[in-house]
Structure formats: C-alpha cells, structure tokens
C-alpha cells in the first residue's frame, strides 16, 4: 500500500500498518508525532490509512500539536478529579492559548482550594504513568445520553444539538455532531464527550502544571450554575514548560492590573460595576497623550472628525444587523418615552448616518470619518480582565467610504497608517493575518471574494507578509488583524481592518458617480488601538510600566540634597517646564536614598539630584531610568538639550499620504 507523506513523498506501508508505524519510521523521534491529517482531516494516530491517502504529521512542538497535548491533558485532569471526588459533575475542558482548563461541580457543595492543586497533580501523574490509551467511539444521541446519564452538563450539550439538523460550534468541539455523539474512553474506563483528536496514550503527556482555580458560570451565563475552573498549561517537553513558567513569572511582574495600582493610574470601583474603570490623574494624562497623538496623526492623514452619542433607538441596530447577530453582546434595552433604546456596541451605524445625512458625489470620496467613540459591550464577568477586557471601551474608530477603484489604495494607506502608529508607540514586532469567510455569513460569495481579494492585493502591493486565518472573518466582512508580540513573547491582537460590502446595502447608501448613475460605496471599518483601554494595558505590560518618556505623566523629578538646595531645585524645575517637560520637586523632607528609591518605583525617566556644589556650579546629577551609573556635575544646559530629545513625541511625517 502506498500513501503520500507530506514533505517526504510517496512511501510504502504494509496493509496492516497504520499512522503509529508511519510516525515511528518518519517522525522526528519517539512520541514526537501526536496526531495527523489524512486528506486534510485532523485525526488520531489510530485512524486507518488507505491506498493513495495524503498524510501530514502533527508534531508535538507545533501549534496544533500542542493543542492536542493540552486537550488530552485536560481529559486527564477531569479523570483525576473524578477519582479524588467521586460524584463530580464535569462540564467542558478545551485547549486554550498556552494551556487548558476544565470546569467542575463538586458533590455536596464542596469547593476546590489552592492546596488541592498538588493533590490533583499527583493523581494526574499516576494516570500518565499508567500509560492509558485513548480510544474513540461513536454513539447515537440516545446512546450518548444514556452513557452520560449521571453527567447533566454532558447531556445538555448533546440535547443542544439533537434534532436541530445543524452543528453548534461549541457542541461540535465537545464531540456532538449532526447525527452522532463522539466520545473518548481511557483504558481505565473514564469516558468523556469529545471530538478529538487525542494522543495515543497518556504516556505522551507529562510536561504540565496546574496554575490556578477560578469561578466560571456554566456556558458563561450568570443565571446558570457557578462552577469551578481549574487552569493548567501543557507542553511537549520539560524545557518548553520551564520556559513558559518563566514567562508566566515575568508576566506576573508586568501585569497591568498590579502596575495600574502601584503607579496610581486606574482602578475598578465596585460601586460603579465590573469592567468599568476610573482613571486617576496620571492614567488620564496617559490616555490624553495617546489620544491627542492619534488625533494629530489622523488629521495629517486626511481624516475628518465625527462625534456620536452613546445610545440609540433599537431600529438603528435592527437595520445594521446588530440585534440579529450581536444582541447577546449588547446591554439590555431601555424603554424611554415609548421607544426602545440600546447602548451602542459599535460606532459604525452612527457614522453611516453621517454619510447618509445628505447626497454624496464621487468627488467627496473617499470620505474618512474618525472618532474616539465609547461603546458598551456586555462581557460576561468571567471574561473581564483589567483594561484588556472591559464593558465600556473607547475605540479609535474610523469608517471610510470609497468607490470600487479606490478600495485597494485605501487599504494600502490603512496598512501603512497602522504600522506607522504602532511604531510611534515603540511597538515593532507584529504579524498580519487575513481572516476569511466564516461558516455563517451574510452577503454573496462574489462579494466576499471581492472584499478578500482587495485585502490580499493591498498587502501584496506594499510587501507585507501575512498568514490566512481560514473562517475567522466577521459574519459581514473579511478582515486584516494585526498581532503584536510583546517584550516577553506574548501575542496581542490589536488593529483590525474590515472591508464591508453589507452595511452600505442594508442602509441603502449611494453616491453620484461620474456618469451620473448611483453607485453603492464600499465601506472600511478600522480600529488601530483596538480600544484605548486595551492598548494602554498592552503598553504597560510591554514596557513593564516604564513607558516611553513622551508618554510618562511625570518625566523629571528634582531632588534637592538638603534644604539649602531647595531654591535651586525649583529653578531647575522651571527650566524643565520651559522646554515642555513635566516635572516636580521632591524637597528634602526625607532621606535622599528613600526619595530616589520611590522615584525608581514610579518609573520616573529622569531623577535629577542637586546639592550645594550644583548650586554654585549650575550643574545637576542625572539618574536615568534603567541605568545604574548616575552622571554627576552635568551642566544644566547640556541636560536640557538631552531632555528636549527625550520628551519630544514621535514625528508625524509617517502619516503624510498624498492622494
């Protein structure tokens, strides 16, 4: 029997050989292949191959391979918990970025505590050492419900699909298909609802760690049972696990929620509500500086400003499709004077109304509208995460209306604008993805192909490399997503650009073309920060709170050594203010060393020390952030020249685009 092995070519197999034997012969080493694709379909290594099949190995050290390892480890976690707490209800346990989790309801109102994690870890290692095999079986809907009769969450997953004639995404992930139930059973008898694939046996696992416990509502619904979620991470080797643990430790030091409190930037008052931050003076100043720089960049690039209210009548969101497609993410309606109002989840419908307010000509296109617009999204409490996931967020939102022949050039402008803006904030390491049509979408295939081709063409024209994320587009448009890699290697999705062919039709937009006919404009949605709040969180964590000097609320602090130097310290402060620096004086009311340590904790870029000799000589001592070598006796004029460069915001030349 001959099969085509990707990257190797045609290979010969005995008729009774399978993928495990193929992996032994052609893999990178023992247990380095954890799954495979046969003719493009992801499968277990136990799957039979046939003459002429095309086989692709899924190696353990790849994104897909790690997902298989993590999902298999999540099953072992559930098995260990059921062993230790008989009668446990186990819900769902997917692989996630860099790890996995599993949700449980313990019997008799018991609850996990942090001290239970080592116990669970020990039980998981016993299961792994037992080398239990993973075997897939299929059942009818009724057979599946009988099998899981004592597991109500599994039964609910099965019933969510039964009789619908389609496949719900979440249920499909858990092993419920159009007409069958897929389960995996370990050789010890533990069974779980799952689509797979899994590693051949538990001996492929072992490089894992359980990280934390949290609460989680069943299906993310606050009206449903509250479960307990155990998080973990799993990798292909101990060295990879150790590197990740070191990264987690570094991430904990950089956590913007911790630094936000320590640096007095923001907090989340319980009196206001979850996911709704207040910004203290320092944090509000950082926001102002971010927003003002972005405003100037947009003006330079030919945008026009808009402003729209925070709520609107329901009919607007009916026309836009948000009530049909996005209602679960919107805050509940309000009844006012006989009309139903919603807090806006997005700015685009209101920008469309600005375009629609009068007749438009081709001479006005492209029309580029820009707004820092605050929107409101009902994020589930379990999904909230500091500034990175909030319920009230301010987007640097733009909507561009253009003619068909302007579409590709506008996308090119936008991509250049994105990269220039990210670079201005000190972010250089990025990846670009083109997200294509999902399974559920609106509009014709031809429209989707046109929109997707415009994105790919624009990226090609300006030489930006990209990956394709199949099926990851929004329901109404393909998109370009820009992902940043921060200082410790984490990926953040920030800027998004979408070509929308649907909203202009839903709102019946038009413009007078050169031949006096009415054409429908194309519409580009675009947010560069994503949201001001989330972008600030990324900056804080990337720079560990030590933001570029132009963004720091306090750029210089002057410390007189003694009271005799106080007057000179204030003279230095005035000189710094004169060149536009943000400066304060910390007079000698406590020891100098204590004041210096405090300023370092506040991440102040320049701590200037002045003493009696400096008063006479007109000099300063300069402690630069991040340096262990203070410079003494620096002439004040020389320091001010250096400071002018450091406090200057990035140049705006990168945002000049000639039409």
C-alpha positions, -999 to 999 in steps of 0.1 A, spaced: 0 0 0 13 34 -10 5 67 7 17 103 1 35 116 32 37 154 31 72 168 28 86 133 22 68 119 -8 53 85 -16 61 58 10 52 21 11 32 6 40 21 -29 48 -16 -33 47 -19 -37 84 4 -8 92 -11 25 104 -2 60 114 17 50 145 40 28 124 44 56 99 53 80 127 79 57 141 96 54 107 94 90 95 88 112 126 114 133 144 118 108 172 97 87 197 64 103 205 71 135 186 41 129 163 8 133 183 -18 133 155 -21 136 117 -42 149 89 -55 124 63 -65 141 31 -68 174 51 -89 159 80 -74 160 116 -74 125 130 -59 103 158 -29 82 151 -52 51 155 -71 61 123 -67 36 94 -50 48 62 -59 37 27 -42 34 -6 -35 68 -21 -42 88 11 -22 120 17 -9 121 53 5 151 72 21 146 106 11 168 135 42 172 156 42 179 193 61 212 190 36 229 167 6 250 175 -18 222 165 3 196 182 4 215 215 -34 219 213 -38 181 210 -14 177 240 -34 203 261 -68 188 253 -56 153 262 -41 167 294 -74 183 302 -91 149 300 -65 135 324 -73 164 348 -110 155 347 -102 119 353 -80 127 383 -107 150 398 -134 123 394 -111 98 411 -104 121 440 -140 134 443 -164 106 432 -198 121 421 -182 151 405 -200 167 375 -175 176 348 -185 201 322 -161 213 294 -123 212 291 -109 228 260 -74 237 250 -68 274 250 -39 297 241 -8 283 261 -29 259 281 -62 243 290 -89 244 316 -117 222 329 -150 232 347 -164 211 376 -191 210 401 -180 190 431 -205 169 451 -221 180 484 -213 217 478 -176 211 482 -151 236 466 -115 233 454 -88 252 473 -53 261 461 -39 234 484 -58 208 463 -37 215 432 -7 194 443 -30 166 452 -47 167 417 -13 170 400 -1 139 418 -31 119 407 -27 131 371 9 118 372 -3 84 383 -27 83 353 1 93 330 24 67 344 -3 40 338 1 46 301 -37 46 295 -48 45 259 -73 70 244 -100 52 222 -127 70 202 -162 56 199 -194 69 184 -229 67 198 -264 77 188 -279 108 205 -299 85 228 -269 62 234 -248 92 243 -274 105 268 -276 70 284 -238 69 286 -237 102 304 -269 98 324 -251 108 356 -234 139 340 -261 166 334 -237 190 317 -228 164 291 -264 156 285 -272 192 280 -245 196 254 -260 166 235 -295 179 237 -284 214 225 -278 198 190 -302 169 189 -329 174 163 -316 208 151 -301 195 119 -270 217 122 -239 217 143 -234 242 171 -197 252 172 -193 247 210 -211 213 209 -191 202 179 -159 209 198 -173 187 226 -180 158 203 -216 163 193 -221 161 155 -251 163 132 -261 127 138 -238 112 164 -220 116 197 -182 112 197 -166 101 230 -131 91 242 -125 64 267 -93 58 286 -83 22 292 -92 26 329 -129 33 319 -130 70 322 -151 84 293 -156 120 281 -176 137 253 -151 149 227 -144 153 190 -107 148 194 -81 140 183 -61 129 213 -26 115 218 -24 77 215 -19 72 253 -13 92 284 25 83 282 27 111 256 19 136 283 36 148 314 51 182 309 23 201 325 15 223 355 -18 233 371 -18 271 376 -49 284 393 -86 280 403 -113 304 394 -151 306 392 -170 302 359 -207 302 352 -219 273 331 -220 285 295 -209 320 307 -244 327 318 -247 344 352 -281 328 357 -267 293 353 -248 272 379 -215 286 391 -187 260 385 -151 259 395 -125 261 367 -90 247 371 -65 262 347 -33 245 335 -6 246 309 10 216 290 39 214 266 58 189 245 89 189 268 100 199 302 123 226 287 93 241 269 72 240 301 100 256 321 104 284 296 67 291 298 67 291 336 95 317 335 74 337 311 44 335 334 65 347 363 77 376 341 41 383 330 30 385 367 56 412 373 42 431 343 5 426 350 -11 459 341 -37 454 369 -10 453 395 11 481 379 -20 502 375 -25 503 413 12 507 421 16 536 396 -17 551 407 -31 550 371 -66 535 375 -88 512 394 -122 494 392 -146 507 420 -172 481 429 -196 509 434 -195 515 396 -196 479 384 -174 452 369 -154 461 338 -159 498 343 -126 515 352 -119 550 365 -87 567 355 -67 586 381 -49 618 371 -17 600 359 -37 574 340 -60 600 325 -30 620 313 -15 589 296 -49 585 278 -49 621 268 -14 619 253 -23 587 234 -55 601 220 -40 635 211 -12 620 192 -36 598 173 -59 627 166 -30 647 151 -19 617 130 -54 613 116 -57 649 107 -23 647 89 -36 616 70 -68 633 57 -94 621 82 -124 642 93 -136 641 129 -170 628 140 -188 626 173 -218 604 181 -240 597 212 -237 567 235 -271 552 228 -297 550 200 -331 536 192 -334 499 185 -344 504 149 -309 516 141 -294 483 153 -321 463 136 -311 479 102 -274 473 109 -280 437 119 -265 440 154 -298 430 171 -298 399 148 -262 389 151 -248 406 182 -276 410 207 -260 387 233 -231 411 234 -252 442 240 -265 457 272 -303 452 279 -327 477 263 -341 507 280 -377 519 275 -379 557 271 -409 577 260 -424 548 241 -392 539 223 -366 512 230 -330 523 233 -297 504 234 -262 515 245 -242 513 213 -219 483 209 -202 498 179 -199 532 163 -204 522 126 -242 526 124 -239 562 135 -211 570 111 -232 556 84 -260 581 94 -234 609 90 -227 597 54 -264 593 48 -273 628 60 -271 643 25 -265 633 -11 -229 624 -19 -208 627 -50 -178 607 -62 -158 639 -58 -162 636 -20 -148 601 -19 -130 587 -1 -147 601 30 -127 592 61 -146 596 94 -127 593 127 -139 592 163 -128 583 197 -161 566 204 -171 549 236 -191 517 232 -206 493 256 -205 455 255 -220 431 279 -189 410 285 -195 381 309 -179 386 343 -156 356 338 -142 372 306 -133 405 322 -96 412 326 -85 446 338 -82 471 310 -77 443 284 -114 433 286 -139 459 298 -176 467 294 -171 503 285 -144 508 259 -132 537 237 -123 528 202 -101 549 179 -127 541 153 -127 551 116 -151 543 88 -140 550 52 -165 553 24 -149 549 -11 -155 539 -47 -146 505 -60 -115 517 -78 -103 534 -45 -107 503 -24 -72 487 -28 -54 521 -25 -73 529 7 -65 495 22 -28 502 14 -30 536 31 -46 520 61 -20 493 65 8 519 63 -10 540 88 -14 511 112 23 502 111 34 539 115 11 543 145 23 511 163 59 521 156 53 555 171 44 539 204 75 517 203 59 485 191 78 469 162 72 431 162 40 423 145 23 397 123 -6 402 99 -35 378 93 -62 378 67 -94 364 83 -116 349 56 -153 340 53 -168 320 83 -193 292 81 -222 316 89 -221 348 69 -243 373 51 -238 385 15 -230 367 -17 -199 346 -23 -189 370 -51 -190 400 -26 -168 381 -2 -143 371 -29 -141 408 -40 -135 420 -4 -110 393 5 -91 399 -28 -88 436 -21 -71 429 13 -47 404 -1 -39 426 -31 -32 456 -9 -8 436 14 10 423 -17 13 457 -32 32 471 -2 51 439 5 37 430 39 38 393 47 7 377 60 -10 345 71 -45 334 62 -69 326 91 -95 305 74 -130 311 85 -121 337 111 -137 367 95 -167 386 110 -201 375 98 -204 405 75 -168 410 62 -133 396 59 -106 414 78 -70 421 84 -58 416 120 -25 429 132 -10 409 161 18 423 182 45 403 200 54 420 233 87 421 252 82 386 267 69 369 236 31 371 241 9 378 211 -18 405 213 -44 412 186 -47 450 182 -55 466 149 -84 454 128 -94 464 92 -125 451 75 -139 455 40 -177 457 45 -200 452 15 -231 446 36 -238 477 57 -239 501 27 -266 479 12 -285 475 44 -287 513 48 -291 518 11 -261 541 8 -252 557 -26 -232 583 -43 -234 601 -77 -208 586 -100 -190 603 -129 -216 590 -154 -244 604 -131 -256 569 -121 -260 560 -84 -234 536 -71 -231 519 -37 -199 528 -18 -175 504 -3 -171 507 35 -139 501 55 -141 496 93 -109 503 111 -96 505 147 -59 509 152 -55 508 190 -84 483 191 -95 502 222 -77 529 242 -81 508 274 -67 476 259 -39 494 241 -29 510 274 -28 476 290 -5 463 263 18 493 266 20 490 304 29 453 302 52 456 272 73 483 289 67 470 325 52 504 334 83 523 321 65 539 292 84 560 266 94 593 281 69 613 260 40 592 274 51 594 311 29 615 333 60 626 353 91 629 332 116 646 356 117 648 394 142 671 410 156 661 444 175 687 465 200 670 488 192 694 516 170 724 524 198 748 512 194 734 476 155 737 476 155 771 458 179 759 431 158 727 426 128 749 418 149 769 393 158 736 376 121 727 376 112 760 359 138 754 332 124 719 325 89 733 323 101 760 299 111 733 273 78 715 278 88 688 303 65 675 331 85 680 363 80 681 401 103 689 430 105 665 460 120 686 487 143 673 514 118 662 539 130 626 540 164 609 532 177 612 497 181 575 493 144 569 502 133 595 477 154 580 449 140 545 456 105 559 455 111 576 421 125 544 407 94 525 418 73 552 400 94 545 368 104 582 365 126 586 334 150 613 349 157 617 386 178 649 390 197 654 422 211 688 432 233 697 461 254 726 473 281 722 447 255 722 419 240 754 432 274 771 428 284 755 395 250 755 378 251 717 373 228 687 381 233 650 389 212 628 365 199 594 373 184 579 341 158 552 343 173 518 338 209 529 344 230 521 374 255 548 366 244 583 377 261 612 360 273 639 382 282 676 376 263 678 343 258 714 331 222 723 333 222 734 296 236 701 285 209 682 305 181 703 290 193 696 254 193 659 261 158 662 277 144 680 247 150 650 226 137 625 251 104 643 258 96 650 222 67 630 208 73 609 177 74 627 144 42 628 123 59 625 89 49 589 86 13 598 84 15 620 53 -3 604 24 -8 623 -8 -39 615 -28 
